[in-house]
């Protein structure tokens, strides 16, 4: 049974605050443009670290994503382009939210089970 329409999508309040407050977009992390908000000093330090270490996009996502354990939260349009790390039981998986992800749950985007690898028989 799906969630009632009049209730809207489920987003845990602390998860929303965490993503909207601490979350960076990939464009903010990759560009040198500074905005007039109170996070701009932190962003300047992060951008200097990225440039000095010549980090790849995957390394940036692993380092600067917001850690989220709530897998039942529905992705809303406010989360687009944010970099987050979703908990999969034993580790955090970096994830960049895209337009196609809106309406899905965070848990749908991260695999929790390993694919079994079978040993080959020797002839």
C-alpha positions as CSV (number, residue, x, y, z in Angstrom):
1,X,0.0,0.0,0.0
2,X,1.4,3.4,-1.0
3,X,1.6,6.5,1.1
4,X,-1.5,8.8,1.1
5,X,-1.1,11.7,-1.3
6,X,-2.4,14.3,1.1
7,X,0.5,13.5,3.5
8,X,3.2,14.1,0.9
9,X,6.5,12.3,0.6
10,X,8.1,11.0,3.8
11,X,11.3,13.0,4.7
12,X,12.7,12.6,8.2
13,X,13.1,16.2,9.6
14,X,16.6,15.8,10.8
15,X,17.7,14.2,7.5
16,X,16.2,17.2,5.6
17,X,18.0,19.7,8.0
18,X,21.3,17.8,7.6
19,X,21.2,17.7,3.8
20,X,20.0,21.2,3.3
21,X,22.3,22.7,6.0
22,X,25.6,20.8,5.6
23,X,25.1,19.3,2.1
24,X,27.3,20.6,-0.8
25,X,26.4,20.3,-4.5
26,X,29.0,19.0,-6.9
27,X,29.1,22.3,-8.7
28,X,29.9,24.1,-5.5
29,X,32.7,21.8,-4.7
30,X,34.2,21.8,-8.2
31,X,33.9,25.5,-9.0
32,X,35.7,28.5,-7.5
33,X,32.6,30.7,-7.3
34,X,31.9,32.0,-3.8
35,X,28.5,33.0,-2.5
36,X,27.7,35.4,0.3
37,X,26.4,32.8,2.7
38,X,27.9,31.9,6.0
39,X,29.3,28.6,4.6
40,X,31.6,30.4,2.1
41,X,34.7,30.2,4.4
42,X,34.3,26.5,4.8
43,X,33.7,26.1,1.0
44,X,36.9,28.1,0.3
45,X,38.9,25.7,2.5
46,X,37.4,22.7,0.9
47,X,38.1,24.0,-2.6
48,X,41.7,24.6,-1.7
49,X,42.1,21.1,-0.4
50,X,40.5,19.7,-3.6
51,X,42.8,21.7,-5.8
52,X,46.0,21.0,-3.8
53,X,45.3,17.2,-3.8
54,X,43.9,17.1,-7.3
55,X,41.0,14.9,-6.2
56,X,38.8,13.0,-8.6
57,X,35.0,13.3,-8.4
58,X,34.7,9.9,-6.6
59,X,37.2,11.0,-4.0
60,X,35.4,14.3,-3.4
61,X,32.1,12.4,-2.9
62,X,33.7,10.0,-0.4
63,X,35.3,12.8,1.5
64,X,32.7,15.6,1.6
65,X,29.3,13.9,1.5
66,X,26.8,14.1,4.3
67,X,26.4,10.8,6.1
68,X,22.7,9.6,6.2
69,X,21.5,6.5,8.0
70,X,17.8,7.0,7.3
71,X,17.2,4.9,4.2
72,X,13.4,5.3,4.2
73,X,13.5,9.0,3.3
74,X,12.0,9.9,-0.1
75,X,14.1,12.0,-2.3
76,X,12.6,15.4,-3.0
77,X,13.5,18.1,-5.6
78,X,15.4,20.1,-2.9
79,X,18.0,17.3,-2.7
80,X,19.0,17.5,-6.5
81,X,22.8,17.8,-7.0
82,X,23.6,17.2,-3.3
83,X,26.4,14.9,-2.4
84,X,25.4,12.4,0.4
85,X,26.6,9.1,1.8
86,X,23.9,6.5,2.5
87,X,24.5,3.8,5.1
88,X,24.3,0.3,3.8
89,X,24.8,-1.6,7.0
90,X,28.5,-1.7,7.4
91,X,29.7,1.3,5.4
92,X,28.6,4.5,3.7
93,X,28.1,4.6,-0.1
94,X,28.7,8.0,-1.8
95,X,25.8,9.2,-4.0
96,X,25.1,12.3,-6.0
97,X,21.3,12.9,-6.2
98,X,20.1,13.5,-9.8
99,X,16.8,14.6,-11.3
100,X,15.9,11.0,-12.1
101,X,16.1,10.0,-8.4
102,X,13.3,12.2,-7.3
103,X,10.5,10.1,-5.7
104,X,12.7,7.1,-4.9
105,X,13.8,6.1,-1.4
106,X,17.4,6.5,-0.4
107,X,17.6,2.8,0.3
108,X,16.6,1.9,-3.2
109,X,19.8,3.5,-4.6
110,X,22.2,1.5,-2.4
111,X,22.8,-2.2,-2.5
112,X,23.0,-3.9,0.9
113,X,23.5,-7.5,-0.3
114,X,26.6,-8.9,-1.9
115,X,26.3,-10.8,-5.2
116,X,27.6,-14.4,-4.5
117,X,30.7,-15.5,-6.3
118,X,30.9,-19.2,-6.9
119,X,34.2,-21.0,-7.3
120,X,34.7,-22.6,-10.7
121,X,35.2,-26.4,-10.8
122,X,38.5,-27.7,-11.9
123,X,38.4,-30.3,-14.7
